[in-house]
């Protein structure tokens, strides 16, 4: 098991050999370079790059990416995350306009936007979040917007600011089971994240969260987390993927979870009541309906059908509010 070694000397963990089922596509190709050029032109960051996502080559080659707003420096220091930490630059008030313009050029049906945590500003970046969502909808009225936010320190007013902008899907990741929070998310709280997801749901939005496995949790704790999410926050969409240690200075991999176990998680999640469960070694929270639709297996088509239904309902809800 992973222990909380916050009071001990720095350890440099060895990254073990990946199993055969962990395979990621090397970045490249026309779509990859086109999207990179748009991002560079508008001085935008992506979590794909900053967090070393294993799916970057696959997604960028299709012309999709997860845009990261509020800079590239996080005020928190989670043990799993490869985004740099420190003192961020001042908030860029022009960022929402640049994001919207880049999305217009990309001509997407669905976009995912995330951010670093900005505990250095009073509203945690909520105002920029809301303006980015509004401008994205204005620039691309047919596009659905999915956002992956921080916890805003649990402040209801700031959470409401983001919810009032009416994204089609709003997400906040639990990241891990309750017992592992002090080690994995030392500046976050399990109960506070549950409360954030509950407020999202109370605002009438489609809600989503995700976790990593292989970081020290037990299977029964994953199932308990599922129950907590449904009992306390009625979350709609749940994602589970394998933790991949970014560098030797991050938390070690405790185990490689097999594809068969990921299938068990999916079956348990659907049985418990989630509308959509995405569970697999390379699944990340930013996986969305349009990417899934391009995979032709019956299982992928069923996920696409469920996601399409959820997005259609969300768009109708936004149009009537």
Secondary structure, DSSP 8 states (H G I E B T S, - for coil): -----TTS-----------TT-----S-SHHHHHHHHHHHHTT-EEHHHHTT-TTHHHHHHTT--EEEES-S-BS---TT--S-BS------TTHHHHHHHHHHHHT-SEEEEEE---TTSTTTTHHHHHHHHHHHHHH-TT-EEEEE---GGG-HHHHHHHHTT--SEEE---BS-GGGHHHH-TT--HHHHHHHHHHHHHTT-EEEEEEEESSS--HHHHHHHHHHHHHHH--SEEEEEE----STTS--------HHHHHHHHHHHHHHT-SEEEESTT--TT--HHHHHT--SHHHHHHHHHHHHHHHHHHHHHHT-
